[in-house]
Amino acid sequence: MANPRPEERNEPWKDPGATPYVRIDKLTKKFGEFVAVDDVTLDIYRGEIFCLLGGSGCGKSTLLRMMAGFETPTAGTISIDGVDMTSLPPYERPVNMMFQSYALFPHMTVRKNVAFGLHQDKLPKSEIDSRVDEILKLVRMEQFATRAPHQLSGGQRQRVALARSLVKRPKLLLLDEPLAALDKKLRQHTQFELINIQETLGVTFVVVTHDQEEAMTLASRIGVMNHGDIVQVGTPAEIYEYPVTRFVADFIGSVNMFEGRLIEDEPDYVRVKSADLGGVFHVSHGVSAAPNATVWVALRPEKIQISRDPPQGVGDNRVEGVVAEIAYLGDQSIYLVRLPGGRDVRVTKPNIVRQSGGSPITWDEAVWLFWDSSSPVVVTQ
């Protein structure tokens, strides 16, 4: 099952009276003069799958390690379920962490790997057996209980590591690039398995990933990180459709970015004149910027229409160009259209009809590009 339908989804972050389950307040981590995490404040709610998304070196893993207790903050606090965890060692926190390497004991069977933490906690044997049976069934690994890790596939080892992390029933599970070792198809399949397991148990997940597609699939909300700071927090749809900076727009998905000048600013629309485009954007939302200010317009490739015939209507939100490149990817085709000023615009078109005839747009053809006024997003930084 994929993400639940909107009417079924719990969205506590929209309730101003909701109490955060994890509260990170002004958290900073320095390594010498280098600031790895810079004054981060973040609320995560019970039952979320929250993804920290960013490139290498942005601070996401350091933030996760501070939540686990493996790194000591330079400043700031971390609380879980109302309890300050900032100075507690890892073994005193109601937290488990699943590492990218899975860190399974090679000399132990699947069952013994999963039971290891419960034995360390000196639980009764009957309870250990019951919990291990329950979690192995949940991750569909009960038939592999007597195998060693080297006898398992990558996806199976990933499920064993997940079972070992969950069997102690933590309040919070931290996952550091949990699917990075899997191939693309298995990773996509496992993403939905992970969602199902999290929904079944109700454990709050915090996932670190550099893979935007993985974050968009898994997360109830995403925190996009850059240079130690969280630059935007929102649902996958909010992050994709309404980025607040050029960095977020460019990092999430593919985008055409145009520099321009704000020439008209009304409450329900703005107009931006762009030399990059060689025309004017009419955008059906306001923006906080002074008249004639330099702004940037982000336009996703899939929101652009391409046609040999000019669109009807006024002259905004349209431009003429020539097809410079075409890439056929099966489910979609990508067009690079060169504008008169030399700028290339990326356009994607779904291949919803098999190419068995007709006359598809091809290289070196003159074409028109046009889009709806709701499609572009104006950002000021």
C-alpha positions as CSV (number, residue, x, y, z in Angstrom):
1,M,0.0,0.0,0.0
2,A,1.3,3.5,-0.9
3,N,0.8,6.6,1.1
4,P,-2.7,6.7,2.6
5,R,-5.5,8.8,1.0
6,P,-5.6,12.4,2.2
7,E,-8.8,11.8,4.2
8,E,-7.2,8.9,6.0
9,R,-3.8,10.6,6.7
10,N,-3.0,11.8,10.1
11,E,-1.5,15.3,9.8
12,P,-0.8,16.6,13.3
13,W,1.5,19.3,12.2
14,K,-1.5,21.2,10.9
15,D,-3.0,21.3,14.4
16,P,-1.7,24.3,16.3
17,G,-2.5,22.6,19.5
18,A,-0.7,19.3,18.7
19,T,2.3,18.4,20.9
20,P,5.5,17.4,19.0
21,Y,6.8,14.0,19.8
22,V,10.4,14.9,19.0
23,R,11.4,18.5,19.6
24,I,14.8,19.8,18.4
25,D,15.5,23.3,19.6
26,K,18.4,25.5,18.4
27,L,20.6,22.5,17.8
28,T,24.2,23.1,16.7
29,K,27.2,20.8,16.2
30,K,30.7,22.1,15.5
31,F,33.8,20.1,14.6
32,G,36.5,22.6,15.4
33,E,35.6,25.6,13.3
34,F,33.4,23.6,10.9
35,V,29.6,24.0,11.6
36,A,28.0,20.7,10.7
37,V,24.5,21.5,12.0
38,D,23.6,25.2,12.4
39,D,21.0,26.2,14.9
40,V,18.3,23.8,13.8
41,T,14.8,23.9,15.3
42,L,12.5,21.1,14.2
43,D,9.3,19.4,15.4
44,I,8.4,15.8,14.5
45,Y,5.1,14.3,15.4
46,R,4.1,10.8,16.7
47,G,3.7,8.2,14.0
48,E,5.4,10.2,11.2
49,I,7.9,9.0,8.7
50,F,10.0,12.2,8.6
51,C,12.8,12.3,6.0
52,L,15.9,14.5,6.3
53,L,16.9,15.0,2.7
54,G,20.1,16.6,1.4
55,G,23.4,16.1,-0.4
56,S,26.6,14.8,1.0
57,G,28.0,17.0,3.8
58,C,24.8,18.9,4.4
59,G,24.6,17.8,8.1
60,K,21.7,15.3,7.9
61,S,23.6,12.3,9.3
62,T,25.2,14.4,12.1
63,L,21.7,15.5,13.1
64,L,20.5,11.9,13.1
65,R,23.6,10.8,15.2
66,M,22.8,13.6,17.8
67,M,19.3,12.3,18.1
68,A,20.7,8.8,18.7
69,G,23.2,10.0,21.2
70,F,26.3,9.1,19.2
71,E,27.3,12.8,18.9
72,T,27.1,15.5,21.6
73,P,25.5,18.8,20.6
74,T,27.6,21.9,20.8
75,A,24.5,23.8,21.7
76,G,20.7,23.2,21.8
77,T,18.4,20.5,23.1
78,I,16.7,17.3,21.9
79,S,13.5,16.0,23.7
80,I,11.5,12.9,22.9
81,D,8.0,12.4,24.2
82,G,8.5,15.4,26.5
83,V,11.8,14.2,28.1
84,D,15.1,16.0,27.5
85,M,17.5,13.5,25.9
86,T,20.3,15.9,25.2
87,S,22.8,14.6,27.8
88,L,21.7,11.0,27.9
89,P,23.9,8.2,26.5
90,P,22.5,6.1,23.6
91,Y,21.6,3.1,25.8
92,E,19.3,5.3,28.0
93,R,17.3,6.7,25.1
94,P,14.1,5.1,23.8
95,V,15.7,5.1,20.3
96,N,17.1,2.6,17.9
97,M,19.2,3.2,14.9
98,M,19.4,1.2,11.7
99,F,22.7,1.8,9.9
100,Q,23.3,1.8,6.2
101,S,25.7,-1.2,6.5
102,Y,23.0,-3.1,8.5
103,A,25.8,-4.2,10.9
104,L,24.5,-7.8,11.3
105,F,26.6,-10.2,13.3
106,P,28.0,-12.7,10.7
107,H,28.4,-15.6,13.1
108,M,24.8,-15.4,14.3
109,T,21.6,-16.7,12.6
110,V,18.8,-14.4,11.6
111,R,16.9,-15.3,14.8
112,K,19.9,-14.7,17.1
113,N,20.7,-11.4,15.4
114,V,17.1,-10.2,16.0
115,A,17.1,-11.4,19.6
116,F,20.5,-10.0,20.5
117,G,19.3,-6.7,22.0
118,L,16.5,-8.5,24.0
119,H,19.1,-10.9,25.5
120,Q,21.2,-7.8,26.5
121,D,18.2,-6.4,28.3
122,K,17.8,-9.8,30.1
123,L,14.2,-10.3,29.1
124,P,12.6,-13.7,29.9
125,K,13.2,-16.3,27.2
126,S,9.4,-16.7,26.6
127,E,9.0,-13.0,25.9
128,I,12.1,-12.9,23.7
129,D,10.8,-15.9,21.6
130,S,7.4,-14.2,21.3
131,R,8.7,-10.9,20.2
132,V,11.2,-12.4,17.7
133,D,8.5,-14.6,16.2
134,E,6.2,-11.6,15.9
135,I,8.7,-9.3,14.2
136,L,10.1,-11.9,11.9
137,K,6.6,-12.6,10.7
138,L,6.0,-8.9,10.2
139,V,9.0,-8.5,7.9
140,R,8.3,-11.9,6.2
141,M,11.6,-13.5,7.3
142,E,10.3,-16.3,9.6
143,Q,11.3,-19.0,7.0
144,F,14.9,-17.7,7.0
145,A,15.3,-17.7,10.8
146,T,18.1,-20.3,10.9
147,R,20.1,-18.8,8.0
148,A,23.3,-16.8,8.4
149,P,23.5,-13.2,7.0
150,H,25.8,-14.3,4.1
151,Q,23.1,-16.7,3.0
152,L,20.6,-13.9,2.4
153,S,20.1,-11.4,-0.4
154,G,20.6,-7.7,0.1
155,G,16.8,-7.1,0.6
156,Q,16.6,-9.9,3.1
157,R,19.5,-8.5,5.1
158,Q,17.8,-5.2,5.1
159,R,14.6,-6.7,6.6
160,V,16.6,-8.5,9.3
161,A,18.3,-5.2,10.3
162,L,14.9,-3.6,10.4
163,A,13.5,-6.4,12.6
164,R,16.4,-6.1,15.0
165,S,15.9,-2.4,15.2
166,L,12.1,-2.7,15.9
167,V,12.0,-5.8,18.2
168,K,12.9,-3.6,21.2
169,R,9.9,-1.5,20.5
170,P,11.6,1.9,20.5
171,K,9.7,5.1,20.6
172,L,11.8,6.4,17.7
173,L,13.6,4.6,14.9
174,L,16.4,6.4,13.1
175,L,17.3,5.1,9.7
176,D,20.5,6.2,8.0
177,E,20.3,5.6,4.2
178,P,18.4,2.4,4.9
179,L,17.9,1.4,1.2
180,A,21.2,2.6,-0.3
181,A,22.7,-0.8,-0.7
182,L,19.8,-2.2,-2.7
183,D,19.4,-2.0,-6.5
184,K,16.8,0.3,-8.0
185,K,13.9,-2.1,-8.4
186,L,14.3,-3.7,-5.0
187,R,14.7,-0.3,-3.4
188,Q,11.4,0.8,-4.9
189,H,9.6,-2.3,-3.7
190,T,11.2,-2.1,-0.2
191,Q,10.0,1.5,0.2
192,F,6.4,0.4,0.2
193,E,7.2,-2.5,2.6
194,L,8.8,0.0,4.9
195,I,5.6,2.2,4.8
196,N,3.4,-0.8,5.6
197,I,5.6,-1.9,8.5
198,Q,5.7,1.6,10.0
199,E,1.9,1.9,9.7
200,T,1.4,-1.5,11.3
201,L,3.6,-0.6,14.3
202,G,3.0,3.1,14.6
203,V,6.6,3.8,15.5
204,T,7.9,7.2,14.6
205,F,10.6,7.0,11.9
206,V,13.3,9.5,11.0
207,V,15.0,8.6,7.8
208,V,18.2,10.2,6.4
209,T,18.5,10.0,2.6
210,H,20.1,11.8,-0.3
211,D,17.6,10.1,-2.7
212,Q,14.8,12.6,-3.4
213,E,12.6,9.9,-4.9
214,E,13.0,7.8,-1.8
215,A,12.1,10.7,0.4
216,M,9.1,11.6,-1.7
217,T,7.8,8.0,-1.5
218,L,8.4,7.4,2.2
219,A,7.8,10.6,3.9
220,S,4.8,12.2,5.6
221,R,7.0,15.3,5.7
222,I,10.5,16.2,4.4
223,G,13.1,18.5,5.9
224,V,15.5,19.7,3.1
225,M,19.0,20.4,4.4
226,N,21.8,22.6,3.0
227,H,25.0,23.6,4.7
228,G,23.8,22.4,8.2
229,D,20.5,24.2,8.0
230,I,16.9,23.0,7.3
231,V,15.9,25.3,4.5
232,Q,12.3,24.0,4.1
233,V,10.0,21.6,5.8
234,G,6.8,20.3,4.2
235,T,4.9,17.4,2.7
236,P,6.3,15.9,-0.5
237,A,3.7,17.8,-2.5
238,E,4.5,21.1,-0.8
239,I,8.3,20.7,-1.2
240,Y,7.9,19.8,-4.9
241,E,5.1,22.2,-5.9
242,Y,6.0,25.2,-3.7
243,P,9.8,25.4,-3.1
244,V,10.8,28.5,-1.1
245,T,14.3,28.9,-2.6
246,R,16.2,28.2,-5.8
247,F,18.1,25.5,-4.0
248,V,15.0,23.5,-3.0
249,A,13.5,23.9,-6.4
250,D,16.7,22.7,-8.1
251,F,17.4,19.9,-5.6
252,I,13.9,18.3,-5.8
253,G,13.2,16.9,-9.2
254,S,14.1,18.6,-12.5
255,V,13.4,22.3,-13.0
256,N,13.9,25.1,-15.5
257,M,15.1,28.2,-13.6
258,F,14.7,31.7,-15.1
259,E,16.0,34.9,-13.7
260,G,13.7,37.9,-14.2
261,R,12.4,41.2,-13.0
262,L,9.1,41.8,-11.2
263,I,7.1,44.2,-13.5
264,E,3.6,43.8,-12.0
265,D,2.6,42.7,-8.5
266,E,-1.1,42.3,-7.7
267,P,-2.7,40.3,-4.8
268,D,-3.7,37.4,-7.0
269,Y,-1.0,37.4,-9.7
270,V,2.5,38.7,-10.6
271,R,4.2,39.2,-14.0
272,V,7.9,38.7,-14.4
273,K,9.9,39.8,-17.4
274,S,12.8,37.4,-18.1
275,A,15.6,37.9,-20.6
276,D,16.4,34.2,-20.1
277,L,13.0,33.3,-21.5
278,G,12.7,36.2,-24.0
279,G,9.2,36.8,-22.7
280,V,6.9,37.3,-19.7
281,F,5.7,34.9,-17.0
282,H,2.2,35.5,-15.7
283,V,2.0,33.7,-12.3
284,S,-1.2,33.2,-10.4
285,H,0.1,33.9,-6.9
286,G,1.6,36.8,-5.1
287,V,5.2,37.2,-4.0
288,S,6.9,39.3,-1.3
289,A,9.3,41.4,-3.3
290,A,9.7,45.1,-4.2
291,P,8.7,46.4,-7.7
292,N,11.5,45.8,-10.2
293,A,13.2,43.3,-7.8
294,T,15.3,40.5,-9.3
295,V,13.4,37.2,-8.8
296,W,13.6,33.7,-10.2
297,V,10.9,31.6,-11.8
298,A,10.9,27.8,-11.4
299,L,9.0,25.9,-14.0
300,R,8.9,22.1,-13.9
301,P,9.4,20.3,-17.3
302,E,6.2,18.2,-17.1
303,K,4.1,21.4,-16.7
304,I,5.1,22.7,-20.1
305,Q,3.1,21.9,-23.2
306,I,4.9,21.5,-26.6
307,S,3.2,22.0,-29.9
308,R,3.9,22.9,-33.5
309,D,1.0,25.3,-33.4
310,P,1.0,28.6,-31.4
311,P,-1.3,28.7,-28.4
312,Q,-4.4,30.8,-28.4
313,G,-4.7,33.9,-26.1
314,V,-2.4,36.6,-24.8
315,G,1.4,36.7,-25.2
316,D,2.5,35.8,-21.7
317,N,3.5,32.2,-20.7
318,R,4.6,31.2,-24.2
319,V,7.8,31.1,-26.2
320,E,9.0,29.8,-29.5
321,G,12.0,27.6,-30.0
322,V,13.7,24.8,-31.9
323,V,14.0,21.2,-30.8
324,A,17.8,20.6,-30.1
325,E,17.7,17.2,-28.4
326,I,15.2,14.4,-27.7
327,A,15.6,11.5,-25.3
328,Y,13.2,8.6,-25.4
329,L,12.9,6.9,-22.0
330,G,9.9,4.6,-22.6
331,D,7.4,6.1,-20.3
332,Q,8.2,9.6,-21.3
333,S,10.2,11.6,-23.8
334,I,12.5,14.5,-22.9
335,Y,12.8,17.5,-25.2
336,L,15.5,20.2,-25.0
337,V,14.1,23.2,-26.8
338,R,16.6,26.0,-27.7
339,L,15.1,29.5,-27.4
340,P,16.2,32.4,-29.6
341,G,18.5,33.7,-26.9
342,G,20.3,30.4,-26.7
343,R,18.8,29.1,-23.5
344,D,17.7,25.4,-23.5
345,V,14.4,24.5,-21.9
346,R,13.7,21.0,-20.7
347,V,10.2,19.6,-21.5
348,T,8.9,16.2,-20.5
349,K,6.0,14.5,-22.3
350,P,4.4,11.2,-21.1
351,N,4.2,8.6,-23.8
352,I,0.6,7.6,-23.2
353,V,0.1,6.4,-26.8
354,R,2.4,3.9,-28.5
355,Q,4.3,5.5,-31.3
356,S,2.9,3.4,-34.2
357,G,2.2,6.2,-36.6
358,G,1.5,9.9,-37.1
359,S,4.2,12.5,-37.2
360,P,5.8,13.1,-33.7
361,I,7.8,16.2,-33.1
362,T,11.4,15.6,-34.0
363,W,14.8,17.3,-34.1
364,D,15.3,20.8,-35.5
365,E,11.6,21.5,-35.7
366,A,10.2,24.9,-34.7
367,V,7.8,24.5,-31.8
368,W,5.9,26.5,-29.3
369,L,6.1,26.1,-25.5
370,F,3.3,27.3,-23.2
371,W,2.0,26.7,-19.7
372,D,-0.7,27.6,-17.3
373,S,-0.3,30.5,-15.0
374,S,-0.5,28.2,-11.9
375,S,2.5,26.2,-13.1
376,P,5.5,28.5,-12.4
377,V,6.7,29.4,-8.8
378,V,8.4,32.7,-8.1
379,V,11.3,32.6,-5.5
380,T,13.3,35.5,-4.2
381,Q,16.4,33.8,-3.0
